[in-house]
Amino acid sequence: MRIKSQYCKRMPVNKGTTILYENAFAYVVKLAVRDERCDHCLHSGKLSKCSGCQYVYYCDRNCQKESWPIHKAECANLKRISPKIIPDAARLMARIIIKLNQGGANEVGYYCETKFRKFKDLMSHYSDIKKDPKRMEHFISLCGVLLEFLGEALMPNTAELIGIYGRICINSFNILDLDMNSIGVGIYLGASVIDHSCKPNAVVTFEGTTIIVRTLIDLPYLDWSQVCISYVDLLSSNNERRKELYDSYYFWCNCERCKQSEPMAETAVCPNPSCASPCLIENDKCDKCDAKLSEDFKKTFHEITDFTIHHLGKMKTMAYLDVSKICLEKQKDILHSFNIQHIRTLDTAFLAAVNLEYWEDAELYSKQLLPGYLLYYGEVHPLIGLLYLTMGKIQLHLRKLKQALEILKKASAVLTITHGDKHPIMREELRPLLYQAIIETTSNNNHNDIV
């Protein structure tokens, strides 16, 4: 999909500007939410099964009709292999193979008025993939699934398959819902031109399957070689991010953030109760107050860190409040408040409390979580806006009306930049909450004046 030509010229681009709005070349709904999301538009709600394969779900006949050009080639095969479940990566590969056979190799994705990409233009890292044992093991297993699913007649040769697989590995985007949960995986031709930085100047959001790229800062003009998003979660240490980027995308990041030290990421709190400064566990004493970091203290720090990592790993798909509280209790007076494992634990505790509707706990954890979010994500980031939004909801539940109004205004300031005024999260969630907070605050103030 084309973008406005003015942004391809040397004209200033303000923060919060949509610089790319593009439909997917190919995508799949994630297996975990297959029966909760429409296979075409990814919306949730009342869904009906495809009468043919009994595998995918649709909102209505319109979604089914629009999905048919690709689904008709997989529908009978999904029915044939039933009750086997096809993995997300295999189904996405199959859909790309089907699309290429239908002439999709000529489809273009514009990222500027006159510049575009085709599927063949996406980097595949062919040689890196072939030398990567884990990736090749995964590729071989997918080929077995694809052969059974598509049949031999549709299968490309091995070199072409590795090229398709590599392009998926390097260029796919997790499609996110309004709460930034991954609900699908897609390939976007134009958006694939965007490079990575751990200090990004742009951000990706979604409306259904449509990708939207917006600027986070003012730019002198739109230069796509200078536009960067983050490929990984920014709530990570330099070493974690760089390793993940190398393992997934085959490059060592040397962005501005990676070149700087991050003293807080893996720190302990000073053993001196009256100091509470961050301390690097490798040091022998606190840099501020000279308190000694004993071997027992260091051992405890490493044990609690390992304990936390273990339990956070087990809670990737489901947050448990009781486990989170145990981790937080162990971390007390050991892990610094800006230690990444501590912030991740607070995040898990916050999510669990919200899910359980334990609003007092949720408010407490959100307030403890916010400083860490601001440190690692920066002041303008979708997750910052969503945290403010959720905090506002919680404070409305708790009848803390003035606080709710103040925090919802902060949510509006951030989400206006990251998502824009017309995004569903603004229309359907933030504005109604702001209106409610304004009305109830005004009503409460008038009542107090009368009393």
C-alpha positions in Angstrom: 0.0 0.0 0.0 1.4 3.4 -0.9 2.1 6.2 1.5 1.7 9.9 1.1 4.2 11.3 -1.3 5.1 14.2 0.9 6.8 11.9 3.3 9.1 10.7 0.6 10.4 14.2 0.0 12.8 16.2 2.2 10.1 17.6 4.4 9.9 17.5 8.3 8.0 14.5 9.7 6.4 15.1 13.1 6.4 12.5 15.9 3.2 10.5 15.8 3.1 10.6 11.9 1.9 7.4 10.2 4.7 6.7 7.6 3.5 3.3 6.5 0.1 1.6 6.4 0.3 -1.8 4.7 -1.7 -5.0 4.3 0.0 -8.4 4.8 1.5 -10.3 1.9 0.7 -13.5 3.9 -0.3 -14.2 7.5 -1.8 -16.8 9.8 -3.7 -16.6 13.0 -1.8 -18.2 15.9 -2.7 -21.7 16.9 -3.2 -20.7 20.5 -6.1 -18.4 19.5 -7.3 -20.3 16.4 -10.8 -20.8 17.8 -11.0 -17.3 19.3 -10.0 -15.2 16.2 -11.4 -14.9 12.7 -9.0 -16.5 10.3 -9.4 -13.6 7.9 -9.6 -10.4 9.9 -8.3 -11.7 13.3 -11.2 -10.1 15.2 -12.7 -11.9 18.2 -16.4 -12.4 18.9 -19.0 -14.8 17.7 -17.3 -17.0 15.1 -18.4 -19.9 12.8 -16.3 -22.8 11.6 -15.5 -23.2 8.0 -18.0 -25.9 6.8 -15.3 -27.5 4.6 -12.3 -28.0 6.8 -13.9 -27.5 10.2 -10.5 -26.1 11.2 -10.7 -22.3 10.7 -13.2 -19.8 12.0 -14.8 -16.7 10.5 -16.8 -13.7 11.6 -19.3 -14.0 8.7 -19.7 -15.0 5.1 -17.9 -11.8 4.0 -14.7 -12.7 5.8 -14.9 -16.3 4.5 -15.4 -15.0 0.9 -12.4 -12.6 1.1 -10.2 -15.4 2.6 -11.2 -17.9 0.0 -8.6 -17.2 -2.7 -5.9 -18.6 -0.4 -8.0 -20.8 1.9 -9.5 -22.8 -1.0 -6.1 -24.3 -1.7 -5.6 -25.4 1.9 -9.2 -26.2 3.0 -9.4 -29.7 1.6 -5.9 -30.5 2.9 -6.7 -29.3 6.4 -9.7 -31.6 6.3 -7.6 -34.5 4.9 -5.0 -34.4 7.6 -7.5 -33.8 10.4 -7.3 -34.3 13.4 -3.6 -33.4 13.0 -2.8 -29.7 13.8 -0.5 -27.8 11.5 2.1 -25.6 13.3 2.0 -21.8 12.6 5.3 -21.8 10.7 4.3 -24.6 8.5 0.9 -23.1 7.7 2.5 -19.7 6.9 5.0 -21.4 4.6 2.2 -23.2 2.9 0.3 -20.0 2.4 3.3 -18.3 0.9 3.9 -21.3 -1.5 0.2 -21.1 -2.5 0.4 -17.4 -3.0 3.6 -17.6 -5.1 1.9 -20.3 -7.3 -1.0 -17.9 -7.8 1.3 -15.1 -9.1 2.2 -13.5 -5.8 5.8 -13.2 -6.7 4.8 -10.0 -8.7 2.9 -8.4 -5.7 4.6 -5.3 -4.5 4.7 -3.5 -1.2 5.4 0.2 -1.4 7.3 2.0 1.3 7.6 5.2 -0.6 5.8 6.7 -3.6 8.1 5.1 -6.1 9.9 2.5 -4.0 8.6 -1.0 -3.3 9.7 -4.5 -2.5 8.6 -7.9 -3.8 8.9 -11.2 -1.8 12.1 -12.1 -3.5 13.7 -8.8 -2.3 13.3 -9.8 1.4 16.6 -11.0 2.9 16.6 -14.8 3.5 20.1 -15.2 5.1 20.3 -18.4 3.1 23.9 -19.2 4.0 23.4 -18.4 7.7 20.3 -20.6 7.9 22.1 -23.5 6.3 24.9 -23.2 8.9 22.5 -22.9 11.9 21.8 -26.4 13.3 18.7 -25.3 15.3 17.1 -23.6 12.3 17.9 -26.5 9.9 16.5 -29.0 12.4 13.3 -26.9 12.5 13.3 -26.5 8.7 13.6 -30.2 8.1 10.7 -30.9 10.5 8.6 -28.3 8.7 9.3 -29.9 5.3 7.9 -33.2 6.6 4.7 -31.4 7.7 4.5 -29.4 4.4 4.9 -32.5 2.2 2.1 -34.3 4.0 -0.1 -31.1 4.0 0.4 -29.8 0.5 1.5 -32.9 -1.4 4.5 -33.4 -3.6 3.1 -31.5 -6.6 3.0 -28.1 -4.8 6.4 -28.5 -3.0 9.2 -26.2 -4.3 12.7 -27.5 -4.5 14.9 -27.5 -1.3 16.7 -24.3 -2.2 13.5 -22.4 -2.8 12.0 -23.8 0.5 15.1 -22.7 2.5 14.7 -19.2 0.9 11.0 -19.0 1.9 11.8 -20.3 5.4 14.6 -17.8 5.8 12.5 -14.9 4.7 9.9 -15.9 7.3 12.6 -16.2 10.0 14.1 -12.8 9.2 11.1 -10.7 8.1 8.0 -11.9 9.9 6.1 -9.7 12.3 4.1 -10.8 15.3 0.6 -9.4 14.7 -0.6 -7.8 17.9 -4.1 -7.1 19.4 -5.0 -3.9 21.2 -3.3 -5.2 24.4 -0.1 -6.0 22.5 -0.7 -9.7 22.7 0.5 -11.8 19.7 -2.4 -13.2 17.8 -0.9 -13.9 14.4 2.3 -13.9 12.3 2.6 -12.0 9.0 4.9 -11.0 6.2 4.8 -7.4 5.1 6.8 -6.5 2.0 7.2 -2.7 2.5 7.7 -2.8 6.2 10.5 -5.4 5.8 12.8 -2.5 4.7 12.9 -1.1 8.3 16.0 -1.8 10.3 16.4 -2.4 14.0 17.6 -0.2 16.9 17.4 -0.7 20.7 16.6 3.0 20.8 13.9 3.1 18.0 12.5 6.2 16.4 9.4 4.4 15.1 6.9 1.9 16.3 4.7 -0.8 14.8 1.1 -1.3 15.8 -1.8 -3.1 14.1 -5.4 -2.7 13.1 -6.5 -6.3 12.4 -4.0 -7.6 9.9 -2.9 -4.1 8.7 0.5 -2.9 9.9 1.0 0.7 10.9 4.4 2.3 11.3 4.4 5.7 13.2 7.3 8.0 14.2 8.2 8.3 17.9 10.3 11.5 17.5 10.4 14.4 15.1 12.4 13.6 11.9 14.0 16.3 9.6 12.7 14.2 6.7 11.8 10.6 5.9 14.9 8.6 5.2 14.1 4.9 5.4 17.7 4.1 6.0 17.4 6.0 9.3 14.0 4.7 10.4 14.3 2.0 13.1 12.0 -0.1 15.1 12.9 -2.6 17.8 12.9 -6.3 16.8 13.1 -7.5 20.4 11.7 -6.6 23.8 13.5 -3.6 25.2 13.0 -4.9 28.8 16.3 -6.8 28.5 20.0 -6.2 29.2 22.5 -5.3 26.5 23.8 -8.8 26.5 20.3 -10.4 26.3 19.2 -8.2 23.4 22.4 -8.6 21.4 22.4 -12.4 21.8 18.7 -12.6 20.8 19.3 -10.4 17.8 22.3 -12.5 16.7 20.6 -15.8 17.2 17.4 -14.7 15.4 18.7 -12.2 12.8 22.4 -12.9 12.5 23.8 -9.5 13.4 25.4 -8.0 16.4 23.7 -4.8 17.4 25.9 -1.7 17.7 23.2 0.9 18.2 23.6 3.8 20.5 22.0 2.0 23.4 24.1 -1.1 23.0 27.3 0.9 23.1 26.3 2.4 26.4 26.6 0.6 29.7 23.4 -0.3 31.5 24.4 -0.3 35.2 20.9 -1.0 36.5 20.0 -4.1 34.4 21.6 -6.8 36.6 22.2 -5.0 39.9 21.8 -5.8 43.5 20.6 -3.4 46.1 23.3 -2.2 48.5 23.4 -4.4 51.7 23.5 -1.2 53.7 19.8 -0.5 54.6 20.5 3.3 54.8 22.0 3.4 51.3 19.9 1.3 48.9 22.1 2.2 45.9 22.5 -0.2 42.9 25.5 -2.4 43.2 27.2 -4.5 40.5 27.4 -8.0 42.0 30.9 -8.4 40.5 32.2 -5.6 42.7 33.5 -6.1 46.3 31.8 -3.0 47.7 29.1 -0.4 47.1 30.5 2.5 45.0 28.5 5.0 47.1 28.8 4.0 50.7 31.7 1.4 50.6 29.5 -1.3 52.2 31.0 -4.8 51.6 29.3 -7.2 49.2 30.1 -10.5 51.0 30.4 -13.8 49.3 27.2 -15.0 51.1 25.4 -11.9 49.7 26.6 -12.6 46.2 25.6 -16.3 46.5 22.1 -15.3 47.6 21.8 -12.8 44.8 22.7 -15.5 42.2 20.4 -18.0 43.8 17.4 -15.6 43.8 18.2 -14.5 40.2 18.2 -18.1 39.1 15.0 -18.9 41.1 13.3 -15.9 39.5 14.3 -16.7 35.9 13.2 -20.3 36.4 9.7 -19.3 37.6 9.3 -16.5 35.1 10.0 -19.1 32.4 7.3 -21.3 33.7 4.8 -18.4 33.7 5.3 -17.3 30.1 1.8 -18.4 29.1 0.0 -17.9 32.4 0.8 -15.4 35.2 0.3 -16.7 38.7 0.0 -14.1 41.5 1.1 -16.5 44.3 4.3 -17.5 42.5 5.0 -13.9 41.6 4.6 -12.8 45.3 7.0 -15.6 46.4 9.6 -14.3 43.9 9.1 -10.7 45.0 9.5 -11.6 48.6 12.8 -13.4 47.9 14.0 -10.4 45.9 13.4 -8.0 48.7 16.6 -6.3 49.9 18.6 -8.3 47.3 17.6 -7.3 43.8 17.6 -3.6 43.0 14.2 -2.0 42.0 15.6 -1.5 38.4 17.0 -5.0 38.1 15.3 -6.5 35.0 14.3 -9.7 36.7 12.6 -7.7 39.4 10.7 -5.6 36.9 9.7 -8.7 34.9 8.4 -10.2 38.2 6.4 -7.1 38.9 5.0 -7.2 35.4 3.8 -10.8 35.9 2.3 -10.0 39.3 0.5 -7.0 37.8 -1.0 -9.0 35.0 -2.1 -11.8 37.4 -3.7 -9.3 39.7 -5.6 -7.6 36.8 -6.8 -11.0 35.5 -8.0 -11.9 39.0 -9.6 -8.4 39.4 -7.6 -7.8 42.6 -7.6 -4.1 42.0 -5.7 -3.0 45.1 -2.8 -5.4 44.3 -2.9 -4.4 40.7 -2.7 -0.7 41.6 0.3 -1.4 43.9 2.2 -3.4 41.3 1.5 -0.9 38.5 3.0 2.0 40.6 6.0 -0.1 41.4 6.3 -1.2 37.7 6.1 2.2 36.1 9.6 3.6 36.9 11.2 0.5 35.4 9.0 0.6 32.3 10.0 4.3 31.8 13.7 3.4 32.2 13.8 0.6 29.7 11.0 1.5 27.2 11.3 5.3 27.4 8.5 7.8 27.9 6.9 7.2 24.5 6.2 3.6 23.8 3.0 1.6 23.2 3.5 -0.4 26.4 3.9 2.8 28.4 0.6 4.1 27.0 -1.1 0.8 27.7 0.2 0.7 31.3 -1.2 4.2 31.9 -4.5 3.2 30.4 -4.8 0.1 32.6 -3.8 2.1 35.7 -6.6 4.6 34.8 -9.1 1.7 34.6 -8.0 0.4 37.9 -8.2 3.7 39.7 -11.7 4.2 38.3 -12.6 0.8 39.8 -11.2 2.0 43.1 -13.1 5.4 42.8 -9.8 7.3 42.8 -11.3 9.7 40.3 -8.7 12.5 40.2 -5.8 10.1 40.0 -7.6 8.2 37.2 -8.2 11.3 35.2 -4.6 12.4 35.5 -3.2 9.0 34.5 -5.7 8.7 31.6 -4.5 12.0 30.3 -1.0 10.6 30.3 -2.2 7.6 28.4 -3.8 9.8 25.8 -0.6 11.8 25.3 1.4 8.6 24.7 -1.2 6.6 22.7 -1.9 9.6 20.4 1.7 9.4 19.3 2.1 5.6 19.1 -1.4 4.7 17.8 -3.0 7.9 16.5 -6.4 9.5 17.2 -8.3 7.1 14.9 -7.0 3.8 16.2 -9.6 1.5 17.8 -7.8 1.7 21.2 -8.4 5.4 21.3 -12.1 5.2 20.0 -13.2 2.1 21.9 -11.2 2.2 25.1 -9.4 5.4 26.0 -11.9 8.1 25.1 -14.9 6.4 26.8 -12.8 6.0 30.0 -11.6 9.7 29.8 -15.2 10.8 29.4 -16.3 8.7 32.4 -13.4 10.0 34.5 -14.3 13.7 33.6 -18.0 13.2 34.2 -17.5 11.4 37.5 -14.8 13.8 38.8 -17.0 16.8 38.0 -20.0 15.2 39.6 -18.0 14.3 42.7 -16.6 17.8 43.0 -20.1 19.4 42.7 -21.3 17.0 45.3 -18.5 18.0 47.7 -19.2 21.7 47.1 -22.8 21.2 48.0 -21.9 19.2 51.1 
